[in-house]
Amino acid sequence: MASPPRPPTLNAKHAKSAKKHCSAVLAAFAFFGLFHAAPAPHAQVGGRATTIVGGELADGTGAALRRANVRIVNDRIVGAGRDVKPLAGDTVVDATALVVAPGFIDIHNHSANELASEPAASSQVAQGITTVVLGPDGGSPWPIGEYLDERRRSPAAVNVAVMVGHATVRRLVMRDDYKRTATDAELARMTALVEQGMREGAVGLSSGLEYEVGGYADTREVVELAKTAARFHGVYMSHIRDEADKSFEALREAIAIGEQARIPVQISHIKLGTVGVWHKAADAIALIENARKRGVDVTADCYPYNAWSSTITVLVPDKRYDHPPSVEKALADVGGAGNVLIVRHAAHPDYEFKTLDAVARSRGVTPVEQFIQIVKDGGAGVVCTSMVDADIQAFYRQPWVMVGSDGGIGVRHPRGAGTFPKVLGRYVRELHWLTLPEAIRKMTSMPAERLQLRDRGRVAAGAIADLVLLNPSAVADRSTFSDPTALPVGIQKVLVAGELVWDGGQPVTSSQKRPGRVMATPN
Ligand SMILES: [Zn+2]
């Protein structure tokens, strides 16, 4: 290539003009890219090359930080180490004072509908997320194949993988008559749909057994469907039946499903969400460790917030939403109506961002009466302060707990825009709950291995170049419950398949780069 022997340090804008400069050369190699979808790891010729120099590498395995340069050709990493040097013609990215890490994989993300209208996924990319796993909690796009084809036709900035939703297939089969256990015939039809979803590329089966549709399923139903997902090497990922007083029963059920269906289990957003189970993380951990010792492959993800966000009805586990004693117990379980923040209520938008307690007071009714009225008026989205930090810390310190956001584009909870930077800024830098390499492992290689996402989650020769460059002394979340979409700081650059999608606190919109891929099985 006709380039100066020592390439200048370039930022993204310069890189663009440099590429323009080389367009003739690139055109000559275009066929190469087409016919070598998976180029040899050490390919040194053809296409675009970038070398990231001077950074500290967190390679995703949890290994200690080390000084390393990372060289990328087209969409793949071709080398990572001190001795890796930019070649003539490379775009050089200066990563001095930055940590270079694999792109973050969010194993629990609610952006399935939003990716079509917001393919740049700025609030996700801004956190360093390069892959979103969609369809959690039992609700997924359908048909899976059609959804994935749509993402192939109209890619996002981030990669996508999808779960088959248990409630989604349950609803397809039982329609509005879902408030009961399924018949054998219905179960057979659901099984066929799970099989269809897995064949079409889903990476596992998700359930939301605390929710309206999935909650009517018995364990046997879920076991049967999980067996089908297992045949396709999927995982079973569950928002378990209870995250409150009956958390331990619910954890036991999830473990039993894994054991009986012989499928890896992922406990979604592990938490202990009522006063009665606070400070019992050690017991939950022991339960899971015992299962792991028996050979049940159980892992979990956790979001870094002591408040959950869901529908107001989730507060009442016996589902007697208009029964004052049930509601009273529900509110007591979370420490009172002052801990329930209404964030969405179509019938009365003026209640939004007020606590249930404050709304009740302003209307001269009891919190129980106010709750019942809100449910009658169509329900509400709430954020409920209901966990203790000691439990969150204990969970994050387990080697089998990864980071997952349960967020997504436009989610009205700060985790939607802040999860990954919050872990890195608050839990790593400020509180020292985790080392930086371990936190990054929980965001990268752990979810990649869990979902068998090939060539992702590590910085190593041959891996796809999904990368994050972050400033470890500045990275921080800024989203709050009153401003849940405020973007974090300290994520400097994000690359997806070697393409820069985030640079210096901004999405790279000028290029309309949408390099995100579909990760289907086999991906
Ligand atoms: Zn959930």
Boltz pocket constraint, residues with backbone or C-beta under 6 A from the ligand:
constraints:
  - pocket:
      binder: B
      contacts: [[A, 137], [A, 208], [A, 239], [A, 268], [A, 269], [A, 406]]
      max_distance: 6.0
